[in-house]
Amino acid sequence: MSRPWFTVDRERSAPEVQLVAFPFAGGSASVFRAWPAWLPPTVELRAALLPGRERRVSELPHDRIATLVSEFADVFAEFVDPPFVLFGHSMGATVAYELTREMVARGLVAPAGLIVSGQRAPDVVDPHPHIHGLPDAEFVAAVRELGGTPPEVFAHPELVDLVLPALRADFTAVETYEWTPGPPIDIPLVAFAGDHDRVVDPADVAGWTRHSTASAEVVTFPGGHFFLTERTDDVARRAGHDALRLAGAQPPA
């Protein structure tokens, strides 16, 4: 088996679906550590372990979405069994979407569904100024203003130095991403939006519905861009419910 690309915090004895989760820029698998407590007992969470952080901190992080997706596609079948549903927040939504397209293009087993969260539709251009090329101090200040990264990280210069390479690589990947036009995926899609998200306009999240020829819907949560961590229980419950439904299983009442 190759290097670990996914972690399972709580294995299920008889999962009906595996929910594969990808974090936001600068995030890691630990973002989803609390999720198993809120998921239905037949949903098993597999959180993505990206190079350059946690157990893979010694590895070079990817600074392009395409190369990260290609590596995930190469090893995916080693770690995940069908049926599975992909979930991603912000950068993770783009990774999950492009991974779905890559799997379809390669003729691999495709997801039973795709849940994209806190991210504008891929054909919508980000209106914000790019930050990935800023000097370290300005870049860190810009990331800190966005939120999402634990405040204690910025209080310790040694922690900033540790996470900076992955942070910069992630923002480079996001800000250099360009959607390649193509047919919509024929896979059910659900888009999560924060009703007070100042980073990604909820109207731009709604644009995901034109990227699937199967069912597509938008679910709105109270909160800003990081409603994922502000309302962990609600988001995890809904993601688990949708994962079962998209996989053709019966969600709990």
C-alpha positions, 0 to 999 in steps of 0.5 A: 500500500502507498503512503496514507491518503485517508484516515478513519477515526471510527470504523463502522462494522457494516457501513452502507456508504463511505463519506470521503471528506476534503478540507478547506485551504490550510485545513487537514483531516483533523477538521473532520475529527468530530464528525463521526459522533454526528454521522448515522451509524452506517456512514463511515467517514474517510478524511483526506490526508493531504501532503504537507500537514499532520502525518505527512508534514515532511512531504511537499504540498501540492500547489496545483489542484490538477496534480493533487487530484491526479494523485488522489485518483491514482490511489483512491481505490486502495483506501475507499470502497464503493459506494462512496460520496465525496464531500469538500469545503471551499478548496476541498469542494473544488478538489472533490469536484475535479476528482469526480471528473477525473474518475469519470474520465479514467473510467474508474468507479465514480462517486454515488454523489457529490457534496460541495460546501462553501465554494462558488461554482467552478465556472464563476471567477473569484472576485477577490484579490489573490494573496498567494504571492504576498510576502510572508507577513502580509500573506499570514495577515490575509489568511488570519483575516479569513478565519478558519485557522486556529488563532493559537497557530498565529500566536507561535512563530514556530507553528506559523513556520510549520504550517506556512508552506502548506497554507501558501501551496493551498492558496496558490492551488486555489487561486491558479485554478481555472475551470476547463469547460466540459459537460455536466457530471451525471452524478447527484449533487448537493451544495452547502452555503453559509447565509452570511458568507462574505468570502463566497456569495451564496448566489455563486454557490447556487451555480453548482446546480448547472454542473450536474445533469442528475439531481442538484439542490442547495442547502443553506446553513446559518453562518459565514464562510466557516459554517462548517466548523461553526455548526459542525453537528448540523453540517455533519448530520446533513452530510451523513443524511445526504450521503446515505440518500445519494448512495440509495440507502435509507437515511434515519428518521 
